[in-house]
Amino acid sequence: CAMPLTTASTGVPRGAKMAVLRGDPGKEGLFIIRLKAPANYTIPPHWHPADEHVTVISGVMMLGFGEKRDEATMEELPAGTYVVLPKEMPHYNRMKGETVLQFHGIGPYDIVYVDAKDDPSRAANACGSRRTVRDALPGRRREKDPDPARHGRASEHVRRDRRPRRRHR
C-alpha cells in the first residue's frame, strides 16, 4: 500500500517529499519519518541535537562528514545500509538517483545548519526568525528561537570526537 507523501518541511532544501510513519518528530518520544528525494538532491553541512538513525530503503545516499562539503571524501551508502550519526556531528549528503530514506529516533527532531545561509527555513520565513523541522509539522505553532545568535555559529558547538557507526546489510 502506498504511503501518502507531502512536501518536506522548510528545514530541508526544496524537492523532497516526506511522510511521518509514527509519532511526532516535534515532540518527546519515538518518531519514524520516511523521506523521498530526487536524484542529486543535496543537504548542506548540518547537525542534529540528538542521534540520527538512517536506513537507506532504496537508491544510494552519498554521505560526508565535516563542516565543509568535500565530494571526494563522501561515502556511498547503498540500499539496505543503516547508519547512526551521533548528535552534533556535522555531516552532509547527496542522493545518487531517486532515493528513499527512513529516519528514526527520539524527538524532538531538529536540523541545524553549520552555515546559517544554507538554512532554507530562513528564506521561507521573511521576518528572519528560524523555523525548524518540527515547526512545519501539521498542528505545530512557531515559537520564538531562544538563542538566534547560536545558529550562525553552530560549528563552535560541534563535538568532533565521535564517529558514526555504520552497518551494511
Salt bridges, closest charged atoms under 4 A:
ASP24 OD2 - LYS27 NZ 3.91
GLU52 OE1 - HIS48 NE2 3.06
GLU52 OE1 - HIS91 NE2 3.25
GLU67 OE2 - ARG160 NH2 2.48
GLU71 OE2 - ARG69 NE 3.06
GLU71 OE1 - ARG94 NE 2.98
GLU75 OE1 - ARG166 NH1 2.47
GLU76 OE1 - LYS96 NZ 2.82
ASP110 OD2 - ARG130 NH1 3.62
ASP115 OD2 - LYS117 NZ 3.44
ASP118 OD1 - LYS117 NZ 3.85
ASP119 OD2 - ARG130 NE 3.50
ASP145 OD2 - HIS151 NE2 2.76
GLU156 OE2 - ARG153 NE 3.54
ASP161 OD1 - ARG159 NE 3.72
